[in-house]
């Protein structure tokens, strides 16, 4: 989808067009998925498991080039393919997380779809009772 934008108007380029931010987001999701999720996804709880897949993929690739588990004199292709597969899984997971955040802009914990802090406070509703007071009442 290609659109022509009038330079005199302040029209914003849609995210589906290959704008600078779109390309940066895609490239970051492919090369460093956990950083992309933290930066663009505003889903910090997904960054750690994605990082596990990504780092394991990197180590598997290097380990495969060094001979793999069989300590071969040549590259262990299966270990390298395992690492590439884990990296691809991490990249797809990161891209899906970012897309989910982009389709739900009403998330009150995010400002401009960029994560600001690692832990965000969840405030209880006014009709919820304090669990510790409930325990003391029952004793």
N, C-alpha and C positions, 0 to 999 in steps of 0.2 A: 504494500500500500504506500503510494507516494503522493504527498500533497504539496501544493505550491503555497507558500506563505508569503503574504504581502509584507515587505520590509517596513512599510510606513505604519502598519497597524501593529499593535502589541499582541498579536496572536501567538499563543504558545503552541509549539510543535507537539503533537501527540506522542505518547510514549512508544507507540507501535512503529513510528518512523525511526530510522537509524540516527537518532540524535546523539550528541556526545555522552549524555548521562546513560542512555540505553546501552551504548557500546561499552562504556566503562563497567556497568553493572554486569553485563554478559561476560566480559573478559575476566572480571574479578571472580565471578561465580565459577568459571572454568579453571582458573589458575590457583585461586586461594579461596575455596568455598566457605570455610568458617568465617573468614574476614568479611566476605561479601554478605553473609547472613547477618553478622553483627552490624555492618555499615548500612546496608540497604534493606534488610529484612525486618528489623525491629523484632526479632524473635530470638532473644538471647539464649533461651532454653534449648534451642536447636543447634546452636553453634558448637557445643561440646561434643555431642554424638557425631556430628558431621566432621569435626576435627579428628575424631578417632579414626573414622574411615579414611580420611585424607592422609593423615600421618602414617597409618598402616600401609596405605597404597604407596607412599613415597619410599618407606623402608623396604617394602617388598620389591619394588623396582630396583633399588640399589643392591639388595641382597641377591636378587636374581642375576644381576650383571656380575656379581662376584662369585657365582657358581651355584648359589641356592643351597637347599638343604643337603644335596648330594655331594657338595664340595667338588663340583666338576671343574675342569680346566677351562671350560667354555661357559657361555651364558646359559642359564636355566630359563628356557622360554616360558615354561608354565608359571614360574614364580613371577616373572616380569608381567605376564598377562594377568595374573591375579592382582598385582599392584595396579595395573592400568584399569582393570575392572573396578577395583575399590575406589580409585580416583574418579572414575566416571559416575559411580553411584553417588559419591559425595557431591559432585558437581550438579547432578540432576536433582538431588535432594535440596541443595541450596537454592537452585533456580525455582523449584516448586514452592519453597518457603517464601522466597522473595515475591513470587507471583501472588501467593495467597495474601500477603501483606498489602500488596498493591491493589488487590480487588476488594479489600476491606479497609477503606480509608477512615472509617469511623472509630478506629481503635483509639481510645482516649489515652492510652499509655505512650503513644508515639506522637512525636511532633515532626512533621515533614518526612515521615517514614524513615527516620534515622534514629538509631538507638542512642540514648543519652547516658544511661547507666545500666549496670549489670542486673541489679535487683530493683524491682519496682514494688512499691507498697500497695497491697490490696486492702482497701478499707472495708470493714464489716458494715453490713446494713444495719439500720437503726432497730429493726425488729429482731435481730439476733441476740440471744442471751449469751452471757459470759460462761463458757464451759466450766471454769474453775468455781464460780459461784454455784452452779448447778450441782457440782460434786459435794460442796460444803453443805448445801441444803439437804442432800440425801443422807448425810451421815448423822 
